[in-house]
Amino acid sequence: MVVLFVATYIKSHDKLLLLLQLHFATKTLAKKSSGIRENIIRKYQEIQAILDEDLRITLSHLEMEERAAVSALDGLMEKNCALIQEIEQDLSRLTVTLDQTDTEPDTMSFFSFPEHGDMETTDRVVDLLNRTDPISVSLDEVKADQILNLTNNMLLLIRSQTPIIKNLIKSYSSEVRLDPETAHPKLIISPKGDSATYTNTWQQLPDLPGRFDTTLNVISLQGYSFGRHYWEIDVTGKTYWELGVTYPTIPRKGTTEDCWLGRGDESWCVEFFDGEYTAWHGGVPHQLPFTKRFCRIGVFCNFPAGLVTFIEAENMTQLFSFCAGTFSDCLHLALCPGHDHKGTNSKPIVICNTPSPTSDLGLVAPQKSF
């Protein structure tokens, strides 16, 4: 009786200890994730502060030059206004003189006509107009163009580096080829091994142990066991497809549910059918809140973190992530182009192979699983 009590106590203690360890791991993970987010936010804020300060300095220089030019134009306007007043006064005197000439022609001497004064006024007008020509005041457009060019270069640089996550994930691109010996007989695999197309004709192919005979699947020849790897799949024009990653031990014969991608514990996938997206693993569906028909889907496999992430490749919108913790085997890319879906799904499913310099990291030599 005592022994049974002790054994029960030890089991209860072990369960409690495990729960405490899981709770501690959860808190540690949340704290670490929060710290990473805060550091990234801080860096973006620093970048924004630098850009704001640079904008402030640039605009202050332009505004100072603008104020100087406007001030110069105001000065010219004042001088012109003063000149206009003088001209009006001279015209008034000239009008009076001409009136006197008309009324008293005999009393005015020819040499008393104020021609000399008029010439002086004319010279002053011409001189002032030359010195107060508005065209003489202008902004430094060459410098402004140089600033604009430098700003445009900075914009191009920023665009080339963003989205940061896109550049980072694409750096993990790995090249794979589909293994035709695993393809369902109704799938046509391209000679390069980069696409699969459904055909309604059952092809006479060897019934190999590794060939799927019920589900319309095909997996990659290459498998990966460590590192980080990314693939992009072109699904343009398709109304039904499934894609993901799988262990080489996925069942391939018969009609069991585990033969479908994501329906067993050996594989993870995203499915698109009739306008709806669903993420699958272990037979558990996760409906995704997307309605747009995407053209490219990215699959990111992260062995250190035990993550499989599905991404809309154009804008790097994350569709869904699975956390396996630790993968127990190497992973292969797995594709299902789907049936013809009433004649609406004839397009192939295509791998967009763009390997990076590190694409061979974690590569397992191609080998047959069966």
C-alpha positions in Angstrom: 0.0 0.0 0.0 2.8 2.3 0.9 4.7 1.4 -2.3 1.6 2.2 -4.3 1.2 5.6 -2.6 4.9 6.4 -3.2 4.6 5.5 -6.8 1.5 7.6 -7.3 3.1 10.5 -5.5 6.2 10.2 -7.7 4.1 10.2 -10.9 2.1 13.2 -9.7 5.3 15.0 -8.8 6.7 14.2 -12.2 3.6 15.5 -14.0 3.6 18.7 -11.9 7.3 19.2 -12.6 6.7 18.8 -16.4 3.8 21.3 -16.2 6.1 23.7 -14.4 8.8 23.2 -17.0 6.4 23.8 -19.8 5.1 27.0 -18.1 8.6 28.2 -17.6 9.5 27.5 -21.2 6.4 29.4 -22.4 7.3 32.4 -20.3 10.9 32.3 -21.4 9.8 32.0 -25.1 7.4 34.9 -24.7 10.0 37.1 -23.0 12.6 36.3 -25.7 10.1 37.0 -28.5 9.1 40.3 -26.9 12.7 41.3 -26.6 13.3 40.6 -30.3 10.3 42.6 -31.3 11.3 45.5 -29.1 14.8 45.5 -30.6 13.5 45.5 -34.1 11.0 48.2 -33.4 13.8 50.3 -31.8 15.9 49.9 -35.0 13.0 51.0 -37.2 12.4 54.0 -35.0 16.1 54.9 -35.2 15.9 54.7 -39.0 12.8 56.8 -39.0 14.5 59.4 -36.7 17.5 59.6 -39.0 15.3 60.1 -42.1 13.2 62.7 -40.3 16.3 64.6 -39.2 17.8 64.4 -42.7 14.5 65.7 -44.1 14.4 68.5 -41.6 18.0 69.7 -42.5 17.3 69.4 -46.3 14.1 71.4 -46.1 15.7 74.0 -43.8 18.3 74.7 -46.5 15.7 74.9 -49.2 13.5 77.2 -47.1 16.4 79.5 -46.3 17.3 79.9 -49.9 13.6 80.5 -50.7 13.4 83.2 -48.0 16.5 84.9 -49.4 15.1 84.9 -52.9 11.7 86.1 -51.8 13.4 88.9 -49.7 15.4 89.9 -52.8 12.2 90.1 -54.9 10.5 92.1 -52.2 13.5 94.6 -52.3 13.2 94.8 -56.1 9.5 95.4 -55.7 10.1 98.3 -53.3 12.6 99.9 -55.6 10.2 99.5 -58.5 7.4 101.1 -56.5 9.6 104.0 -55.6 10.7 104.4 -59.2 7.0 104.3 -60.3 6.2 107.1 -57.8 9.2 109.2 -59.2 8.0 108.6 -62.7 4.5 109.6 -61.9 5.8 112.8 -60.3 8.0 113.5 -63.4 5.0 112.9 -65.6 2.9 115.3 -63.6 5.6 118.0 -63.9 5.9 117.3 -67.6 2.2 117.5 -68.1 2.1 120.9 -66.3 5.0 122.1 -68.6 3.3 120.9 -71.7 0.0 122.6 -70.6 1.9 125.8 -70.1 3.5 125.4 -73.6 0.1 125.1 -75.1 -1.3 128.2 -73.3 1.8 130.4 -73.5 3.8 129.4 -76.5 5.6 132.7 -76.9 6.8 132.9 -73.3 8.5 129.5 -73.5 11.9 129.3 -75.0 12.8 126.3 -77.1 15.9 125.8 -74.9 13.8 125.9 -71.7 12.0 122.6 -72.5 13.1 120.1 -69.8 14.6 117.7 -72.3 17.8 117.2 -70.3 15.8 116.3 -67.2 13.8 113.8 -69.1 16.9 112.1 -70.4 18.2 111.8 -66.8 14.9 110.2 -65.8 14.9 107.9 -68.7 18.5 106.8 -67.9 17.5 106.2 -64.3 14.5 104.1 -65.3 16.6 102.0 -67.7 19.4 101.5 -65.1 17.0 100.6 -62.4 15.0 98.2 -64.6 18.3 96.5 -65.5 19.3 96.2 -61.9 15.8 95.1 -60.7 15.1 92.5 -63.4 13.2 89.7 -61.7 15.0 87.2 -63.9 18.2 88.1 -62.0 16.7 86.5 -58.9 16.3 82.7 -59.0 16.7 79.5 -57.0 19.7 77.2 -57.4 17.9 74.7 -59.6 21.1 72.7 -60.3 21.6 72.1 -56.6 17.9 71.3 -56.2 18.2 68.7 -58.9 21.3 67.2 -57.2 19.3 66.9 -53.9 16.5 65.3 -55.8 18.8 62.8 -57.4 20.5 61.9 -54.1 17.1 61.5 -52.5 16.0 59.2 -55.4 19.2 57.2 -55.0 18.4 56.8 -51.3 14.8 55.7 -52.2 16.1 53.1 -54.6 18.6 51.8 -52.0 15.8 51.5 -49.4 13.5 49.8 -51.9 16.3 47.3 -52.8 16.6 46.4 -49.1 12.9 46.1 -48.3 10.9 44.3 -47.4 13.8 43.1 -45.2 12.0 39.8 -44.5 11.6 39.1 -48.2 15.3 39.6 -48.9 16.2 37.4 -45.9 13.9 34.6 -46.7 14.8 34.6 -50.4 18.5 34.2 -49.3 17.5 30.7 -48.1 16.2 29.7 -51.6 17.1 26.0 -52.3 16.9 24.3 -55.7 14.9 21.1 -55.8 13.7 18.7 -58.5 10.7 16.5 -58.4 11.2 12.8 -58.3 9.2 11.2 -61.2 9.4 7.8 -59.5 7.2 9.1 -56.7 4.6 10.8 -58.9 1.1 9.5 -59.2 0.5 7.9 -62.7 -1.9 10.8 -63.6 0.9 13.4 -63.1 3.2 14.5 -65.9 6.6 15.6 -64.5 8.6 18.0 -66.7 12.0 16.8 -68.0 13.7 19.4 -65.7 11.7 18.1 -62.7 10.3 21.6 -61.9 6.6 21.1 -62.7 3.8 18.7 -62.4 0.7 18.6 -64.6 -2.5 16.6 -64.1 -3.6 14.4 -67.0 -6.9 12.4 -67.1 -5.0 9.5 -68.7 -3.5 6.8 -66.4 0.1 6.5 -67.6 1.6 3.0 -67.7 4.5 3.5 -65.2 6.3 1.0 -63.0 4.5 0.4 -59.8 7.4 1.4 -57.6 7.2 1.2 -53.8 7.7 5.0 -53.5 5.0 5.9 -56.0 1.7 7.4 -54.8 -1.1 5.3 -56.3 -4.2 7.1 -55.0 -3.4 10.7 -54.0 -2.1 13.0 -56.8 1.2 13.7 -55.0 4.8 14.0 -56.0 7.8 14.8 -53.7 11.2 16.2 -54.4 14.2 14.1 -55.1 16.2 16.1 -52.5 15.6 16.1 -48.8 16.9 18.5 -46.1 17.8 17.7 -42.5 19.1 21.0 -41.1 19.5 24.7 -41.9 16.8 27.0 -43.4 15.3 26.5 -46.8 12.8 28.3 -49.0 10.9 27.4 -52.1 8.5 29.3 -54.3 5.7 27.6 -56.1 3.9 29.1 -59.1 0.1 28.3 -58.9 -1.1 30.9 -61.5 -4.4 30.0 -63.0 -5.1 27.0 -60.8 -8.3 26.4 -58.9 -7.1 23.5 -56.8 -3.7 22.6 -55.4 -1.9 21.4 -52.3 1.7 22.0 -51.4 4.0 21.6 -48.4 6.7 19.4 -46.9 6.8 15.8 -45.8 8.9 13.2 -44.2 9.9 10.4 -46.7 7.9 8.0 -44.6 4.5 9.4 -45.7 2.2 6.5 -46.8 1.9 6.2 -50.5 -0.3 3.2 -51.2 -4.0 2.8 -50.7 -6.8 5.1 -49.7 -5.9 5.9 -46.1 -6.2 9.5 -45.0 -2.5 9.7 -44.1 -1.6 9.5 -47.8 -3.0 13.0 -48.3 -0.7 15.9 -47.6 -1.2 17.3 -44.1 -3.7 14.6 -43.0 -1.1 12.6 -41.1 1.7 13.5 -38.7 4.3 13.0 -41.5 3.4 16.1 -43.5 2.4 19.8 -43.4 0.6 21.6 -46.2 -1.7 24.4 -47.4 -4.6 23.6 -49.7 -6.5 25.8 -52.1 -9.8 24.6 -53.3 -12.8 26.6 -54.7 -11.4 29.9 -53.5 -10.7 28.8 -49.9 -7.3 28.2 -48.2 -6.8 25.6 -45.5 -3.7 24.7 -43.6 -3.3 21.0 -42.7 -1.3 18.9 -40.3 -2.2 15.7 -38.4 -5.6 15.7 -40.0 -6.5 19.0 -38.4 -7.7 21.8 -40.7 -7.1 25.5 -40.2 -9.3 27.7 -42.3 -7.3 30.8 -43.5 -8.8 34.2 -43.8 -7.8 34.8 -47.4 -10.0 35.1 -50.5 -7.5 36.4 -53.1 -6.2 33.9 -55.6 -2.5 34.1 -55.1 0.0 33.4 -57.9 3.0 32.3 -55.9 3.2 30.5 -52.6 6.4 30.3 -50.6 7.3 27.4 -48.3 9.9 28.3 -45.6 11.4 25.4 -43.6 13.4 26.4 -40.5 15.1 23.4 -38.9 16.6 25.3 -35.9 13.2 26.6 -34.9 11.2 23.6 -36.0 9.0 25.8 -38.2 7.2 25.3 -41.5 5.8 28.6 -42.7 3.6 29.3 -45.8 3.9 32.7 -47.4 2.2 34.7 -50.2 5.4 35.3 -52.1 4.7 38.6 -53.8 4.1 40.7 -50.6 5.5 38.1 -48.1 2.2 37.9 -46.4 2.3 35.1 -43.9 -0.4 32.5 -44.5 0.2 30.1 -41.7 3.0 28.6 -39.5 3.4 25.2 -38.0 5.8 24.6 -35.1 7.0 21.0 -34.9 9.5 21.8 -32.3 12.0 19.3 -33.6 11.8 17.5 -36.9 12.4 13.7 -36.6 13.5 13.1 -40.2 14.6 14.9 -43.3 12.0 16.9 -45.2 11.0 16.8 -48.9 9.0 19.4 -50.8 5.6 17.8 -51.7 3.2 19.0 -54.4 -0.3 18.1 -55.5 -1.5 19.9 -58.7 -5.0 18.6 -58.1 -7.5 17.1 -60.6 -8.9 19.0 -63.5 -11.8 20.4 -61.4 -14.4 20.4 -64.2 -11.9 21.7 -66.7 -10.8 24.7 -64.6 -7.5 23.4 -63.3 -5.4 22.4 -66.3 -2.4 24.6 -65.5 0.8 23.0 -64.1 2.1 23.6 -60.6 5.7 24.9 -61.1 8.7 25.2 -58.8 10.5 28.5 -59.2 14.1 27.4 -58.7 16.3 30.4 -57.7 19.0 28.9 -55.6 21.1 31.1 -53.2 24.8 30.6 -52.5 23.8 28.6 -49.4 21.2 26.5 -51.1 23.2 23.2 -50.4 23.1 23.6 -46.6 21.3 20.8 -45.0 21.0 18.8 -48.2 20.6 15.1 -47.9 21.9 13.1 -50.8 18.9 11.9 -52.9 17.9 8.4 -51.9 14.9 6.2 -52.3 12.6 5.9 -49.3 11.1 2.6 -50.2 
